[in-house]
Amino acid sequence: MMEAMDIEPQQKNKLRLSITTSCNTRATEIQRVASLKKVLKFSLATVLFAVIESSFALEGTGKENWYGRYPVYPEYCSTPSQMGRRTIPPLKSSSVETSLLQVITVIRHGARTPYSAHGCWSDYFSPSSDTAVWDCDLTTMTAPPRRWRGSTSNGDSDNILDVTDPSFLFEKRYDALDDPPLLRNSLNGTCEMGQLLLRGYEQQIANGKILREAYVRDGTSNEPIMDDMVLFDFTDTATDEPLLSEESNLYVRADDDQRTMMSGQVLLRGLFGDLLGKRQESSGNPIIKIHTADRSQDIISPSPRVCPILNELEAKAEASGGFQAFLDSDEAQTMERLIQKELGGRGDGRSSGWDDFADDALDCLMTTICTDLSLPNIIDDFKRPEGRDENSGRLRDTYGENLFERLANYSIRRYTYVTRYNNAAYAKLGIAPLWAEIVKKMYRPVTKATISDMGISDMPGDASNPPTPKLALFSGHDTTIMPLLASLGGGDDLWNGDEWPPYASMVLIEIHSVINDGGSINAHSGLSSGGLAFRLLHDGRILTPMIPKCPSDYELCDLSVLLDIVGPHSDLNCFGKGLKDSDDSTKITFSEIFTSPVGMFSIFLAALLWFVIGGCFTYLYIFPYSLKGKKLNKDGDVSTTTPLNKNIGEDKYMDEDNKDKHII
């Protein structure tokens, strides 16, 4: 996906023609294979590979100009050289003998367009600005599934393909609204908001290759990986293993955003490439399941809708003395003046919602510089002094130097303060549902006691649960990575809150089987033969020694340490709170009342009081009418003057005060 400003119109038309030609060629090839094998299967995953093949037509044009406008780029941009520094180191040599069982991968999507039409600075959408129109050439293709034969009335199928039914490829293009300014997309071009760019595509290809070099033995690498790091071995000629695309080998999870969906899919192409169907070519194109959910309900990132108490935690953090002191600091006030007076930004720094530029500043800055578009002169820290105009020089005398970096840090701090506040309470609760999903897919021996203690059902090892996969891939956002790391403790060493996950950031949890603990030589490691250990990495950096209770001088740690940390906040508490609907905001209160001793006593007291009041009211309201038609005898007792068996329909008495009828 590339921006139109980088391509001349004539050249762009050639590129589009190249895409169309490539797609048609691919479609023809698919038809030919179907006619030969008669069992070709189609799925969204299959169609993705057609998309990728057509995308390569763009790689040779303009790609060499990427990241050439500015002398340096923030780590956020994930340039090819920055991605090249994120390789996965092998295990250090030691007397502990291990075997790699599983890798859990959590990624951020690749480079994208702005996630909203922010406006950013005063001339952001000016016709003369290269940020005014965002056009995208990398598109998504889909295909409807083949018609199934043998379908039942309830929609079930016997999985028999009707291969005589022709298939079609559909290319999704955001170009229907082409009459600006009235009819146009939010970003004025053919790009969707938050859409994956071709640069992001390349970043995920690089991530896939990083994983392949670390965990896949395919017989082609110049530096063969050690036995203790082999997750997939394609040099093994055994044919009784399950298909690589089956969930005993591969599990893929993403939310339903285009950028996360495609990022996960493209990573798998970089990881497996032609290896995906190497052993089972006769089975046709593999179908890979991608598990997702309604976007508004998903928990791939903290969601106040799913967990309403997050709103309270955020409010408490922002009302804290520390946060208010941050907003009142000289630096924060300087950044606010810069936003208001020089950039035309909206908001006052203390408001909430989309109108607060301080919340959007990071997105504005990074989507601009990382796609080689123009920054306002005043915040373009990357120009040489002689290249600045007189006005920007004067303004820098007022606001100081390094304004790009300082404005980015200001925006970052506003978010990460809440995430880390009060021992990362927001992060722990918000990411709890995702940790629960990860733990369910994690390879480990499980007892019923363990399941009960963690409050999670259908754990690995249950007969009703499928085997844990060798590779579990979770494709999410920056707001997935940050709370995930913050929830592990470890303080500033693990994640200091000043570092924002760059595009295509990747967290890895390796699960290792301890074959031989090395005896007394490695007693300090805390590992034992027959046990399980884990290693945690973020963008190639080993984080395991920074986790509380893990050895500070060893890169593996007993898996029980990780489970003890995430267990208390991976029990899906947020789900018990219910959704934040307009009439459902009291669910949290009721839940807490019914589960606390004080709450139960309060309920009992209220019920007793209500019983007494109700009894008195009933007596005072009904007793006077019971005397009508009756008289007192000489002993003061009531005697009946009306037959008790008289027709009830006739025993109606009218209350003269309120005209209500009462039936006795």
N, C-alpha and C positions, 0 to 999 in steps of 0.2 A: 504494500500500500504506500503510495507516494503522493506528496502534495502537488497540486497542479502548478503552483508557482515555480516549481523546480524543473518543469518540462515545457518546452515550446509546443504550441498547438499542433503543428504539423507532426512533430515527433510523438506527441501524445496519441494522435490518431493512429500512427503506426503501431504504437504499443497496444492500443485497444484491439487493432486488427490482429496483432500477434496473439493476444489472449484468446480472441474468438477462434482463430485458426487452430491454436493448440488445444482448446477445449473440444472443438469438433473432431480433431484427430483422436483425442482421448476417447470421446464417445464412440467413434467408429471402432476403435480398438476393443472397447468393452463389448460392443455388439458381436464382434468377430469371436472373442473368447467365449461368449455365451452360446453361440451357435456350435462351437466345437465341443464344449464340455457339458452343455445342457443343464448345468447345476450352478451357474454363477449366482451368487447372492448379492443383493444390494442393500446398503444401509447408509446412514449418514456418515459413518466412518469411511466407507468405501468412496463416497462422493468427495469427502475431504481430500483424499489423495488426488482426485482429479483436479480439485482446486489448486493444490500445491504444484502439480505438474504445470498447470497453466501459469502459475505465479512466477516460475523460473524464467519466463520470457522477459520479465522486467529486471532480473538481477544484473544483467550485463549493462544496463542503460541507467546511468545516473547514480548507481550504487557507489561508484568510486568517488562521487562528490559528497557522500554523506560525511557529516562531522568534519567539514572542511572550512566552515565559515568562521568559527571561533578558534583561537589558539589552544584553549583548554575547555574541557567539558566537565560538569559535575559528575560524580560517581553515579548519581541518579540516572543519567542517560544510558548507561550500560553500552558504551561504545565497544567495538570489537576488541580493542586492547584491554578494556576494563573487564569484559567477559572472559578474556584469556587468562586473567589472574584468579579466576574462581574455580580452578580445577580441584578435584577431590584428592587429598593426599592418601596414600596407602597407610595401612596400620604400621606403626613403628615396630621394628623388630624387638621381640621379647621372648621370654621362655614360656609365656602363656600361649597355648595352642587353641585357636578358635576357627569357627566356620561361619560364614555369612549366611543367614537364613532369610532375611527380609530387609527391604528398604522402603521406608515411608517418605514420600516426597511431597512437600507443600510449596507451591510456587506462587509468585505474583505474575500476573499477565505481562506481556511485553509492551513496548511503546505504543501509545494510543493517541487519539485526538482528545481535545478537552472533554471532560465528562459532562459539561454543561456550557451553555452559551453565556459565559460569565460577563463578557464585556471588558473585563480586566482593566485596561487603561483607556483614556479618553478617545484615542484614535484606533483602538483595536480592530473595529469593524469598518473603519474608513475605507472607501474604495481604493485609495492609494496604498493601503497597507497590505503586506503579504500575508497577514493573519486574517484578512477579511473573508476569504473563501477557502474552505477545506474540501478538496476533491480527492477521492480515493480510487485507486485502480485495483487494489486487491479486494476481490469480492467473495461472497460465500455462495457455493452451489449446493443444491439439495436435490433429492430425488424421492418421489413417493415410493413406498415399499411395493414390491410385486404383489399382484393379487394372489391371495392364499386360497388353495382348494381345500375342501373339507372343513370349512368354517361351520361352527355351530351357532345356534340362535343367540347364545349369550356372548358371542364374540371370540370364543376359544378357537384354536386352530390345531391341526395336526402337523403343522410346519412343513407342508408340501408346497413347493414353489410351482406356480404355473409359468414355465419358462417360455410359453408361446406368447405371453403378454408383453408387448414392447415396453421398454423403459425410456424415460426422458430425464435429462439433466436440466435443472432450473437454476439460472444465475440470478441472484438477488442484487438488485441495484437501487440505490437511493437517488434516483434521478427523475422521479415523477413530478415533483414540484419545480417547475423551471420558468416561473413567471414572477421574478422578484420585483418589488419587495413584498408584494402581497402573498404570493404563493412561493414558498421557499423552505428548505430545511433549516434547522436551527443554526447550523454552521455555514449556511449559504451555498453549499456545494453538494457533492454526492457522498460525503462522509456522514456516517451516523455518529451521534455523540458517544464518546468513549469507545470508538471502534479501533480494533487492532490495526496498526500500520505495518507496512512491509518491513520496517526496521524492527518492529516487535516480533514479526514472524522470524526474522533472521536470528534474533536473540534466543528464541525458543529452540530453533534448530541447534544453536550453539549449546544450549542447556542439555538437549538430548545427546549431543556428542560428548559432553562432559560426563554424563551418566554412562554412556557406552564405554568410554575409555576406562572408567573406574570399575565397572561391574560386569561387563559382557566379554566373554572369551569367544572370539569369532574366527581366530586363526589368521587374521589379517594385520593385527597390530604389530608395529615395530617393537613395542615394549610390552610383552605379555604380562598380564596382571598375575599377582600371586594367588595361590590356591585359596587363601583365607578371605579373598575379596571377590570371588566368582559368584555372581548371582544367577546368570544365565550362561550356559556353556553350549555354544553352537558347534563345537568341534566334536561333541559326543554324538555318536551315530544312533543312539537308542531311539526307537520309534514308538515306544509305549508311553511316552510322556504326554500329558494333555496339551491341547493346542495352546500356543503362546497367548492367543487372544482370549482364552477362557479365564474365568475369574479366580481359578486356583493359581494362576500365574499373574494376572493383571487386573487391577481394580482402578477405575477412573471415576473421579467425582469433580464436579464443577457447578457453580451456580449458572443461571441461564443468561448471563451476559455474553454478547458475541465475543468480547475480548478474552474472557476466561475459557469459554468453550474452545475457541480456536487455538489458544495458547497451549492448552493441554494436548490437543490433537497434534499440533505441529511438533511439540516436544517429543511425542512418541515416534514421529517420523524420523526426527534426528537421532533418536535412540536406537530404533530397530531398522529403519530404512527397508532394504530388501530382505532383511532377516525375518520379517514378520511371518511370511508364509514359506520359509525355506524348507522346512521339513514336511509340510503338508500341502504341497502345491496342488494336489488333486482336489482339495477341499474348496478351491476357488478363493475369491477375496474374503479375508476374515471380517467378521462383524464384531466390532468392539463396542460394548455397552458403556455409555456415559451416563452416570447417575446424577440427576439434578432434581430441582423442585421449583415450585412457584417462587419467582424472584422475591416477592414481598414477604414470603414466609421463610426464606432460606436463612441458614445460620452459618454460612461459610465465613461470615464476618459478624461481629456483635450487632444485634438487631434490637433496638428498643421496642419494636412492634412485637417481637416474639418474647422479649424479656423486658417488660415495662419498667421494672425497678432500675434499669440502667439510666432512665431519665432522672431519677432521684439521685443516683450516684454522681451523675454528671453535674447536676445542680449543686450538690454539696461541694464537689471539687472546685467549681467555679466561684462558689461563695467563700471559699477558704481564704484565710489571711495570706497564704503563700501565693495564690493565684492573683488576688487583688494587688498584692505588692508587685507582682510581675507586670500587671497592666499599668500600674502607677510608676513603674521604673522609667528613668530617663530614656533608655533605649526603646522601650515600647512606645512612649509618647512621641519620640522622634520618628519612629516608623509610621505611627498613625498620622502625623503631620505630612509625611512624605506621601502616604496613600491619598489623603484628602486633598492636599493642595497641588501636588505635582502630577499624580497619576490619574486623578479624576475618579478615584475609587469611591465606593459607597460604604455606608455603615460607620459605626463609631468604635468598633473593636469590642464593645460590650453587648451588642445585640446578637441575636441568633438567627439562623436561617440563611437563605441563599443571597441575601442582600448585603452580607458582611464580607467585604473584599478580603479582609484578613484571613478568613477561612478558605478563600479561593486562591490566595496569592501563590501558594506553592504550585498549584495546577497551572496557573497562568504562566509562571516563570518557566517551569520545566517543559511543558508542552511546546513552548516557543523555542527555547534554546536547543532542546534535544531534536528538533526537526529543522534546525538551521534557519529559523525565521528571525525577524528583526525584533530586538528588544528596544524599548525606549532609551534614548541616549543617557538619561540620568542613572539608570540602573544597569547599563551595559559596562560592567566591570572589566570586560575583556578587550576593550579598545585600548590601544596605546594612547598615552596622554596627548600626543600630537594629533591624534585622530578625533579628539573631542571638540565639540563646538564651544563657543564662549559661554553660552547659557548653562550648559551642563557643568562646565568648570566652576561657574559661580554657585550653582546649586550644591555642588559637592563641598564647597567651602562652608555651606550652611548645614548640610546633613552628614558630611564626612565621607570617607571612602568605603569601598567594599559593600555597596548598597544592595547589590543582588544577593550576596551571601547573607547579609544581615536581615533582609526582608524575608528570605527563605527560612532562616532560623527562627524568626519571630512567628511565622505561620506554623512551623513545626512545633514550637514550644506550646502554642495554644492547644494543640491536639494532644500531644504526648503528656502534658501535665495531668490531664484528666485520666489518661490510661494508667499512669503510674501512681496516682494519688492514693493514699491510705493503703500502702502495701499492694498496689495494683488491684484493688477491689473491682474496679470496672472491667479490667482486662480478664480477671479470673472468672467473673460471672458471665461476661459477654461471650467469651470463647469456650465456655463450658460445654455447650452442645456439640461443638466441633471436636473438642477433645474426646467426648463420648464416642463419636463416630470413629475417630482415629484409634481409640483403645479397642473398640470392637473388631477392627481390622488388624490389630497388632498380634504378632505371633508370640504366644507365651503359654505355658501350662496353666490351666485354670481349674480351680476347685470351686465347688458350690459355695464355700465360705467366702472366697474371694469375690464371686459374683454378688453375693448378698451384701457384703461389706460395701461394695462400690455402688450398689443400687442400680446395676445395669443387667438387663436380661439378654438371653440369646448370645452369650459371649462365645468366642472361638472355643471349640471343643464340645459345644452342645450339638446333639445329633441334628437339631433343626437348623443349625447354622452352617453355611458352606465353609470350606477350608479357607484359612487366611491366605491372602495372595503373596507372592514373592515381591511384587512391586505394587504399592498403593500410591496413586497419584491424586493429590487434591489441588485443583487449580482455582486460585482465589485472588486476593487483592493485597495492597499494602496494609490495609486494615485487617487482614488475616494474619500476616506475618508478625506485626508489632505486638498485639495482645497475646499471641501464641508464645513469643519469647518472654514477654513481661510476666506471664502467669507462672513461669518456671522459677521465679526468684533469681537469686544470683546478683542482684543489684546492678550497679553501673558496669561491671565487668561483662555481664551477659548481654545487656541492652541498656544503654545509658539515656535513652529518650531523645538524644540529639541526632541520631542517625536514622534517616528515613529509608525504608527498604527500596532499593533502586528497581527500575524495570527488570523483569525476569529474575527477581531475587528468588533464592531457593533454599529452603530449610530441609535438611535430611535427618532422619532418625534411622540409623542402622541397627538391626537386631542380630546379635552374634550368639552362637552356641559356644559355650566354654567346654572344650574337649579335655584340656589338661590345664589346670591352674598354675602349674609350675612349682607347686609345693611351697615350702617356707620362703623361697627366694622372692616370691611375689605375694606374700601374705598381706602386705599393705594395700594391695589392689582391691581387696574385698570380694574378689571373684572366687568361685568354687567350681570344681569339675562337675559337669552335668547341668550347670546353671545357665542362665541367660544374661547377656550384657548388652548395653546399648552405647552408641556413639552419636553425639549430636553435632551437626555442622550447619553453618550459615554462610552461604556464598564461599565455600572452600575453607572457612575458618573453623577450627575445632573448638567447640564451646563446652564440651563435657566437663572439663576440670573446673569450670566456673559454676556448676550447678551445686547447690548445697548438699552436703553429705557424700559428694563424689570425690575420689582422690584428686588432689590438686596437681599431681605429677604423673597422671596416667590418663590416657584418652578413652579407655573403656570404663564403664561403671555398671554395677549390678542393676538389672532392669527393675528390681523392686523399688529402688530409689525413685525412679521416674514415676512409677505407678503410685507410690505414696504421695508424691507431689501433686499429680493431676487428679488422683482419685477423688479427693474431697470436693473438687469443683468440676467433676465430669459426670455428675449424677443426674443431669438434665433438670436441675431445679427450675430453670427458666420455663420449661414446658409446663411445669405444675402451676406457674403463675398465670397462665392463660394469655390470650392475645389482648392487646390494648384496643378494644372496641369502645365506641362512644358510651355504651352503657355497662361496661365491664371493668371499670377501673378499680373496683373494690375487691377483686379476686385476691389480690395480694394480702389485703387486710384480713379477709375471712380465713385464708389459708393459714396465716400466722396465728389467728385467734384459736382455731380449732386444734392446733398442734402445740399450744403452750398451756401449762398448768394455770397460770393467771387467767388466760383466756377462757378456759373451761369453767373456772370458778365464777367468772363474770357472767357467763352464759347461764349457769345454774341460778345465780342470784337474780338475774333479770327474769328468768322463767318463774321463779317463786314470787317475785313482786307482781308480775303480770297476772299470776293465778289469783293472788289476794285481791288485786284491784278488780279483776274480772268478776270474782265472786260477789264482791260488794256491789258492783254495778248491777249485776244480774238480780240480786236481792231487792235493791232499791227500785229497780225499773219494773220488775214483774210482780212483786208482792202486792202492791196496791190493787192491781186488777184481780188478784185472786180473792179479794174480799167482796167484790161486787157480786150481788146475788146471794150473799151470805150474811148471817147476823150472828152476834155473840149471844150465847145462852147465859143463863144466870151465873154460871161458873166462870164466865169469861172465855169459854171455848167457842170455836167457830162451828156453826151448824149450817147445813146445806139447805137452801130454799129452792134450788133449781135441780131437777133430776140430773144425775150424773150421766145417764144414758141418753140425754136429749141430743138431737141431731146437731153435730158440731157446726154445720153450716149456719145454724140459727144463733149460735152462741158468739156473736160478734158485738163488740162494744166499741163505740167511737169515742176516741179521746177528743174532748172539745177544744183542747188547747192546740193540738197539732193535726187533728183530723186524720191521724193514722189509724188503720184498723189493726186490731190485735186479735188473734185467734187463740183461745185458751184450749 
